[in-house]
């Protein structure tokens, strides 16, 4: 089985070294003679910093090209910023028959038990999303009562708004890169970035519960 290794450290954690993770991952692989490491991906950026996680984006592209059969990380939080981010990513990999393994937690989507755990996590992600919807609705109601403007910025074509809204969730989850999202929305990259920045600004004023895309 072809294995891709992924290690990630936060730039804020100056004492961290990705080699610490990679050493554990190589030891884990050594316990499985049938595995072969095809490529190693390393990011020095926090899980929330999707713009600087260039290795993660390269890994996503290689997954689509089926250049490996499974991805191995040291811990779940080295790759994903939330349960929903994890579920959305694995939902893309599953039809491609790309497995996911975590050396620390023992998470493994290659086995039946691992897939069962994934379904449980999917239920949690759905519950989390429903809570988000309720809080956003409550925030909008509060904004209305305070006389604040609610809605999309003026001057943007409604069709472009719909397309950008359609890719926004995938962009936030890390399932799409900025360029991929702009391509799917059929808008310039700078246009999408301005739109997301404006959306984050409006959300922050209402009391944001999601990480802004910066």
Secondary structure by P-SEA (a helix, b strand, c coil): cbbbbbbbbbcccccccaaaaaaaaaaaaaacccccccbbbbbcccccccccaaaaaaaaaaaaaccccbbbbcccccccccaaaaaaaaaaaccccbbbbbcccccccccaaaaaaaaaaaaaaaaaaaaaaaaaaaaaaaaaaacccccccccccaaaaaaaaaaaaaaaaccccaaaaaaaacccaaaaaaaaaaaaaaaaaacccccccc
